[in-house]
């Protein structure tokens, strides 16, 4: 079994495991526990499994109440360490971190000409356009983000309701982050039905998933933890230029980008993924002072406003049988304020947190795009707030 510093403090606690299996379509090992919960970990991120065959990985079995075992590979892993994000020895983890950083840097440092041209061309032709105004977003998230991209790439100026094309567009010296650009393209492609997600063949569809139009067979195969999809030729080309698709399969770099859209058809449970759990721990444990100050201000200001709004109507209407016809009931006002607080916290995560880098400095955040409804950032906000403010469960909703 692999050991770590946490052994000195005693083993981490988790429910007794009831079984484990390997899902070839997602590349993940799922450990199921007696209490009905489950935990997932990417198989090829584990020491001893990186180069293993699919059939060997599939031979995973539970070892006692604490471990996983692969007989043919002579590999063991402690479940508690996997949950805490320890996938191997310190030297293996260091090498894995280096490989991950190299992949991230490769995607971030793609020459602008490798993807900027295709992205600009794609968005220019797929966001609603008015010849008298320019691109219009109609307050739809996908088009709003698309307009942001065109402005950030120096092709347009932001205006109320969209973006106006520049007479002399010049590509920005510092383009937006590659992962934000990729997310924006996925949003627009999905909005226009040019990217249609398909359910995993061996997974029960979610009751919330739309039936969708399955007339076109997937031309992007399930790979690296995400499911199959169909993309039109126009969308496929830009996804390929961004490095999200290669040889008719999603690339490894595409996985966490697609977490941000979180297609209902795939029933992704990335919050149970060891990488998300570790990222959430790091985000809660190492918040920069300026960001913690903003979080505390949002929480305190809304708490004070909630108290004032809820108490004031009671005083003003003391002795009255009914509120004025146009008055908003205190319970509803409180709910609205709580929604506002969560929204302001989400916006902070949209601007200052990214899965690949954690918290960003104010300077690093200048190259981010504020992508609303980012499922990954919202899930991280919920996890971090539940640890920072356990007495305020509404922050984690």
Backbone torsions as a table, in degrees:
resi	resn	phi	psi	omega
1	UNK	NA	144.9	176.9
2	UNK	-75.6	142.2	-178.4
3	UNK	-115.8	156.8	177.3
4	UNK	-149.1	179.9	-178.1
5	UNK	-61.3	-26.1	-176.5
6	UNK	-70.3	-15.3	177.9
7	UNK	-62.0	-32.8	-177.3
8	UNK	-67.0	-23.5	-179.1
9	UNK	-97.7	6.8	-178.2
10	UNK	96.4	154.0	-177.5
11	UNK	-65.4	147.9	176.0
12	UNK	-70.1	145.7	-177.0
13	UNK	-91.1	138.7	172.1
14	UNK	-153.8	159.6	179.3
15	UNK	-61.6	160.9	177.5
16	UNK	-66.7	131.3	-179.9
17	UNK	-73.3	142.7	178.1
18	UNK	-106.8	-13.9	179.1
19	UNK	173.6	169.8	178.3
20	UNK	-150.0	145.3	177.8
21	UNK	-150.4	161.0	179.8
22	UNK	-108.1	127.5	177.7
23	UNK	-99.6	105.4	-176.5
24	UNK	-62.6	-32.5	-176.5
25	UNK	-68.7	-29.0	-179.7
26	UNK	-106.7	-14.4	-178.0
27	UNK	73.6	20.8	-176.7
28	UNK	-116.3	150.8	171.3
29	UNK	-100.4	129.7	178.5
30	UNK	-109.9	127.3	175.1
31	UNK	-105.9	124.7	179.5
32	UNK	-104.3	142.1	-177.9
33	UNK	-112.6	159.6	-176.5
34	UNK	-61.5	-24.6	-178.5
35	UNK	-86.0	7.2	177.7
36	UNK	94.1	-8.8	179.1
37	UNK	-82.8	169.2	-179.7
38	UNK	-147.0	159.4	-179.1
39	UNK	-138.3	138.9	-178.7
40	UNK	-120.9	147.0	178.2
41	UNK	-145.1	137.7	179.0
42	UNK	-66.9	120.0	-172.2
43	UNK	-58.0	-45.7	-173.8
44	UNK	-81.0	8.2	170.5
45	UNK	-92.6	-4.8	-176.4
46	UNK	-93.8	140.8	177.7
47	UNK	-60.2	132.6	179.9
48	UNK	93.6	-12.2	-177.9
49	UNK	-116.7	-4.9	-174.7
50	UNK	-56.5	-45.1	-176.8
51	UNK	-107.6	10.0	-176.1
52	UNK	-72.3	157.3	177.8
53	UNK	-76.7	160.0	178.8
54	UNK	-59.3	-42.0	-178.0
55	UNK	-66.3	-36.8	178.5
56	UNK	-68.4	-41.8	178.8
57	UNK	-62.1	-37.1	-177.6
58	UNK	-67.2	-10.7	-179.1
59	UNK	-84.6	15.2	-179.4
60	UNK	-59.0	140.3	176.5
61	UNK	-143.8	155.5	179.2
62	UNK	-77.2	135.3	179.0
63	UNK	-111.2	104.3	-177.7
64	UNK	64.8	-138.2	178.2
65	UNK	-113.2	9.0	-174.2
66	UNK	-129.8	-13.8	-170.9
67	UNK	-135.9	171.3	171.8
68	UNK	-117.9	146.9	-174.4
69	UNK	-138.6	139.7	173.6
70	UNK	-121.9	105.2	-173.8
71	UNK	-62.2	-51.0	-175.6
72	UNK	-66.9	-25.4	-179.2
73	UNK	-95.9	-10.7	-176.1
74	UNK	54.0	49.9	-177.7
75	UNK	-123.9	135.4	175.2
76	UNK	-128.3	146.6	173.7
77	UNK	-140.4	140.4	175.2
78	UNK	-82.7	131.4	-178.8
79	UNK	-60.2	-42.3	-178.1
80	UNK	-60.7	-38.6	179.9
81	UNK	-71.3	-36.6	177.1
82	UNK	-62.8	-41.6	178.9
83	UNK	-62.2	-34.9	-179.1
84	UNK	-84.1	1.6	176.3
85	UNK	91.5	10.6	178.8
86	UNK	-93.8	107.3	-174.9
87	UNK	-103.3	5.2	-179.8
88	UNK	174.1	-166.4	178.9
89	UNK	-69.4	162.8	178.6
90	UNK	-53.6	-40.3	-178.8
91	UNK	-68.0	-38.3	178.3
92	UNK	-66.2	-42.5	179.9
93	UNK	-62.4	-41.1	179.3
94	UNK	-62.6	-42.2	178.6
95	UNK	-65.9	-38.5	179.1
96	UNK	-64.5	-41.9	178.8
97	UNK	-62.1	-39.2	178.9
98	UNK	-64.6	-44.1	179.3
99	UNK	-63.1	-41.8	179.5
100	UNK	-63.6	-41.8	179.8
101	UNK	-66.6	-37.6	178.2
102	UNK	-63.2	-41.2	178.1
103	UNK	-64.0	-45.2	-179.8
104	UNK	-62.0	-46.4	-179.7
105	UNK	-63.4	-35.8	179.7
106	UNK	-62.7	-43.3	179.9
107	UNK	-69.9	-41.3	-179.2
108	UNK	-67.7	-32.3	-173.6
109	UNK	-99.5	12.5	172.8
110	UNK	-53.7	134.2	178.8
111	UNK	-55.8	139.2	-176.6
112	UNK	-53.3	-36.0	-178.1
113	UNK	-67.2	-16.9	-179.2
114	UNK	-71.9	-30.3	-178.4
115	UNK	-131.6	-22.3	-175.9
116	UNK	-61.5	-46.5	-179.9
117	UNK	-58.7	-54.5	178.3
118	UNK	-59.4	-37.4	-180.0
119	UNK	-66.1	-47.7	179.8
120	UNK	-60.2	-44.9	-179.5
121	UNK	-63.1	-43.9	-178.1
122	UNK	-64.7	-51.1	-177.5
123	UNK	-65.6	-38.0	-179.2
124	UNK	-58.8	-33.8	-176.2
125	UNK	-97.2	-4.0	-174.2
126	UNK	-125.9	9.2	170.2
127	UNK	-108.8	135.6	-178.4
128	UNK	-49.6	133.9	-174.9
129	UNK	-127.3	134.1	176.0
130	UNK	-117.6	121.9	-174.7
131	UNK	-61.8	-22.4	179.6
132	UNK	-89.0	-22.9	-175.5
133	UNK	-114.0	-49.2	-174.1
134	UNK	126.5	-151.6	179.5
135	UNK	-75.8	135.1	-179.5
136	UNK	-118.4	134.5	-177.3
137	UNK	-98.5	-11.7	178.8
138	UNK	52.6	24.6	179.7
139	UNK	60.3	30.5	174.3
140	UNK	-100.9	130.9	-172.5
141	UNK	-52.7	-46.8	-176.9
142	UNK	-59.4	-45.0	-178.8
143	UNK	-73.9	-32.7	175.8
144	UNK	-60.4	-47.1	-179.2
145	UNK	-67.4	-38.2	177.5
146	UNK	-60.3	-40.9	177.1
147	UNK	-64.7	-39.0	177.0
148	UNK	-59.6	-41.1	-179.6
149	UNK	-64.1	-46.4	-179.4
150	UNK	-60.8	-37.8	177.8
151	UNK	-70.5	-43.4	-177.9
152	UNK	-66.6	-25.6	178.0
153	UNK	-89.9	8.2	175.2
154	UNK	78.8	15.9	-177.5
155	UNK	-95.7	-14.5	-174.8
156	UNK	-155.0	168.6	172.9
157	UNK	-113.8	136.2	178.7
158	UNK	-67.1	136.5	174.4
159	UNK	-134.1	167.1	177.6
160	UNK	-62.8	116.0	179.3
161	UNK	95.4	0.6	178.8
162	UNK	164.5	-138.7	-178.0
163	UNK	-147.0	136.0	179.7
164	UNK	-101.6	127.6	-179.3
165	UNK	-63.0	142.0	177.3
166	UNK	-81.9	145.8	178.1
167	UNK	-66.9	-36.0	179.5
168	UNK	-127.8	78.5	-178.7
169	UNK	-66.6	137.8	177.7
170	UNK	-131.7	127.9	-178.3
171	UNK	-61.1	134.3	-177.5
172	UNK	-61.1	144.1	176.6
173	UNK	-66.1	-37.6	178.7
174	UNK	-118.7	95.8	-178.0
175	UNK	-71.2	164.2	177.3
176	UNK	-63.2	167.4	178.9
177	UNK	-60.5	143.0	179.7
178	UNK	-60.7	-41.4	-177.8
179	UNK	-67.4	-33.0	176.7
180	UNK	-70.3	-42.0	176.9
181	UNK	-59.0	-46.5	-178.2
182	UNK	-62.0	-42.3	179.3
183	UNK	-63.2	-42.0	179.4
184	UNK	-61.2	-43.7	179.6
185	UNK	-63.7	-42.5	178.5
186	UNK	-62.6	-42.3	177.4
187	UNK	-57.2	-49.8	-176.5
188	UNK	-66.4	-43.0	-179.7
189	UNK	-62.1	-42.1	178.9
190	UNK	-68.3	-39.8	179.2
191	UNK	-60.0	-38.5	-177.4
192	UNK	-89.4	6.9	-178.4
193	UNK	60.9	22.2	174.9
194	UNK	-87.7	-11.4	172.1
195	UNK	-129.9	113.0	-176.9
196	UNK	-118.5	119.6	-178.8
197	UNK	-79.2	143.5	178.1
198	UNK	-119.0	146.0	-179.8
199	UNK	-65.1	153.3	169.9
200	UNK	-61.0	138.6	-177.1
201	UNK	-65.6	-32.3	-175.5
202	UNK	-104.3	24.3	-178.6
203	UNK	-128.1	140.3	179.9
204	UNK	-69.4	126.4	-179.1
205	UNK	-62.5	149.2	177.6
206	UNK	-71.5	146.1	176.6
207	UNK	-66.6	-19.2	-179.6
208	UNK	-88.7	-12.0	-175.4
209	UNK	-75.1	140.8	176.6
210	UNK	-78.5	150.0	179.9
211	UNK	-63.5	-39.7	176.4
212	UNK	69.7	-179.5	179.3
213	UNK	-101.2	104.0	-177.2
214	UNK	-97.4	22.3	-177.3
215	UNK	-68.1	-25.8	-179.6
216	UNK	-103.8	126.6	178.4
217	UNK	-66.9	147.5	178.8
218	UNK	-57.5	137.8	172.8
219	UNK	-115.8	6.2	170.2
220	UNK	-124.2	115.6	-174.4
221	UNK	-79.0	152.7	173.7
222	UNK	-61.6	133.5	-179.9
223	UNK	-167.5	151.3	174.4
224	UNK	55.0	40.3	172.5
225	UNK	88.5	-4.0	179.0
226	UNK	-122.5	161.4	-168.9
227	UNK	-89.9	-178.5	-179.2
228	UNK	-74.5	161.0	-179.6
229	UNK	-157.6	160.2	172.5
230	UNK	-115.0	130.2	177.6
231	UNK	-124.6	137.2	174.4
232	UNK	-64.8	164.4	-177.4
233	UNK	-59.9	-37.1	-179.6
234	UNK	-65.3	-45.7	179.7
235	UNK	-70.2	-39.3	-179.3
236	UNK	-59.2	-41.1	-177.2
237	UNK	-62.4	-43.0	-178.3
238	UNK	-74.2	-33.5	175.6
239	UNK	-64.2	-37.5	178.4
240	UNK	-69.1	-41.2	179.2
241	UNK	-62.7	-33.1	179.2
242	UNK	-79.4	-7.7	-179.7
243	UNK	82.7	18.3	179.4
244	UNK	-88.1	-24.9	-179.5
245	UNK	-128.8	137.4	175.7
246	UNK	-150.2	131.9	-180.0
247	UNK	52.9	43.6	175.0
248	UNK	62.7	29.3	177.3
249	UNK	-140.6	149.9	172.8
250	UNK	-65.4	139.2	177.3
251	UNK	-84.2	168.0	177.4
252	UNK	-60.9	-37.8	-178.9
253	UNK	-64.4	-21.8	-177.2
254	UNK	-77.2	-22.9	-170.1
255	UNK	-55.5	-58.9	-175.5
256	UNK	-74.0	-20.7	172.6
257	UNK	-66.0	-42.3	-179.8
258	UNK	-72.2	-21.9	172.1
259	UNK	-58.5	-32.2	-175.8
260	UNK	-68.9	-30.1	175.2
261	UNK	-88.3	-31.0	174.5
262	UNK	49.3	66.1	-177.8
263	UNK	-57.5	132.6	179.9
264	UNK	-64.2	-30.1	-177.5
265	UNK	-63.0	-23.2	-175.3
266	UNK	-94.8	-13.2	-178.4
267	UNK	51.6	42.2	179.9
268	UNK	-64.8	137.4	177.4
269	UNK	-120.4	57.4	-173.0
270	UNK	-67.0	-18.7	178.4
271	UNK	-70.1	-13.5	174.8
272	UNK	-94.7	-3.1	-179.7
273	UNK	-74.2	137.6	-177.8
274	UNK	-56.6	-34.8	-178.4
275	UNK	-67.9	-38.4	177.6
276	UNK	-67.8	-43.6	-178.9
277	UNK	-60.3	-43.1	179.8
278	UNK	-68.3	-39.4	178.9
279	UNK	-64.1	-37.0	179.1
280	UNK	-67.1	-41.0	177.3
281	UNK	-61.3	-46.4	179.9
282	UNK	-63.2	-40.6	-178.4
283	UNK	-64.9	-36.3	-179.6
284	UNK	-78.2	-32.4	-174.5
285	UNK	-85.7	-19.8	-173.9
286	UNK	-132.1	54.1	179.1
287	UNK	-80.2	125.1	176.4
288	UNK	-57.8	150.0	-175.8
289	UNK	-57.6	-42.2	-177.0
290	UNK	-66.5	-35.6	179.1
291	UNK	-73.4	-40.7	177.7
292	UNK	-61.7	-37.9	178.6
293	UNK	-62.8	-42.5	178.6
294	UNK	-64.9	-40.7	178.5
295	UNK	-61.8	-48.6	-179.1
296	UNK	-61.6	-37.9	179.5
297	UNK	-64.9	-44.0	179.3
298	UNK	-61.9	-45.4	-177.9
299	UNK	-65.9	-46.2	-177.7
300	UNK	-67.0	-44.6	-177.3
301	UNK	-62.3	-42.9	-179.0
302	UNK	-71.6	-33.9	177.9
303	UNK	-63.8	-42.5	179.1
304	UNK	-65.8	-41.6	-179.6
305	UNK	-66.6	-38.9	178.8
306	UNK	-61.7	-45.2	-179.9
307	UNK	-62.2	-43.5	-178.6
308	UNK	-65.0	-45.9	-176.4
309	UNK	-67.0	-38.2	-177.4
310	UNK	-73.2	-36.8	-176.4
311	UNK	-79.8	-38.2	-174.8
312	UNK	-58.5	-47.4	180.0
313	UNK	-59.4	-34.5	179.7
314	UNK	-63.2	-37.2	180.0
315	UNK	-74.0	-43.1	-177.2
316	UNK	-66.8	-31.2	-174.3
317	UNK	-107.1	17.4	179.4
318	UNK	-59.0	128.1	178.7
319	UNK	88.1	-6.3	179.7
320	UNK	-94.5	145.1	-177.4
321	UNK	-78.8	-26.6	-177.3
322	UNK	-141.6	155.0	172.1
323	UNK	-77.4	160.8	174.1
324	UNK	-55.2	150.3	-176.3
325	UNK	-55.2	-35.3	-176.3
326	UNK	-95.1	6.9	-178.6
327	UNK	-77.7	143.4	176.0
328	UNK	-89.2	125.5	-179.1
329	UNK	-56.2	143.9	-178.8
330	UNK	-52.7	-40.2	-178.7
331	UNK	-61.3	-41.4	179.0
332	UNK	-68.4	-39.6	177.8
333	UNK	-61.2	-42.3	-180.0
334	UNK	-63.3	-42.1	178.4
335	UNK	-62.0	-40.0	179.1
336	UNK	-64.3	-39.9	179.1
337	UNK	-68.2	-37.9	177.5
338	UNK	-64.9	-40.8	176.8
339	UNK	-61.3	-40.9	179.6
340	UNK	-63.9	-40.7	-180.0
341	UNK	-63.6	-46.2	179.2
342	UNK	-63.1	-37.0	178.6
343	UNK	-63.1	-45.0	-179.7
344	UNK	-64.7	-35.5	176.0
345	UNK	-67.7	-42.1	178.3
346	UNK	-59.1	-44.3	-179.3
347	UNK	-59.5	-37.9	178.2
348	UNK	-62.3	-42.2	177.8
349	UNK	-69.8	-37.2	177.0
350	UNK	-58.3	-34.1	-175.5
351	UNK	-89.9	-37.2	-165.6
352	UNK	-117.4	2.8	-179.6
353	UNK	-131.4	135.1	174.5
354	UNK	-137.3	141.9	-174.2
355	UNK	-58.3	-40.2	-176.1
356	UNK	-73.9	-22.0	-173.6
357	UNK	-124.7	-9.8	-175.4
358	UNK	74.5	-142.3	-180.0
359	UNK	-72.5	135.7	-179.8
360	UNK	-101.3	145.6	174.5
361	UNK	-70.4	165.1	179.0
362	UNK	-58.6	-36.1	180.0
363	UNK	-70.4	-42.3	178.8
364	UNK	-64.4	-33.7	-177.8
365	UNK	-68.0	-13.3	179.5
366	UNK	-65.3	-22.2	-178.9
367	UNK	-98.9	8.4	178.8
368	UNK	-90.9	158.7	172.6
369	UNK	-110.3	137.0	-180.0
370	UNK	-80.9	93.6	-175.1
371	UNK	-98.0	104.8	-179.1
372	UNK	-73.8	157.6	-178.6
373	UNK	62.4	26.3	175.2
374	UNK	-72.7	105.2	-174.1
375	UNK	-61.5	-33.9	-179.7
376	UNK	-69.3	-45.6	179.5
377	UNK	-65.4	-39.1	179.4
378	UNK	-65.9	-41.6	177.9
379	UNK	-63.5	-36.4	177.9
380	UNK	-68.7	-38.9	176.7
381	UNK	-59.2	-43.9	-179.5
382	UNK	-61.3	-44.6	-178.7
383	UNK	-65.9	-45.9	-178.1
384	UNK	-65.9	-44.0	-179.4
385	UNK	-65.3	-32.9	179.5
386	UNK	-67.0	-27.3	177.9
387	UNK	-85.8	-37.9	-177.6
388	UNK	-75.5	-36.9	-175.9
389	UNK	-129.3	67.0	-178.2
390	UNK	-61.0	-22.5	-179.4
391	UNK	-83.7	-3.3	179.2
392	UNK	-122.6	71.5	-175.5
393	UNK	-60.1	-21.7	-179.4
394	UNK	-65.2	-21.4	178.8
395	UNK	-70.2	-19.6	-177.3
396	UNK	-99.6	11.6	178.6
397	UNK	-84.6	NA	NA
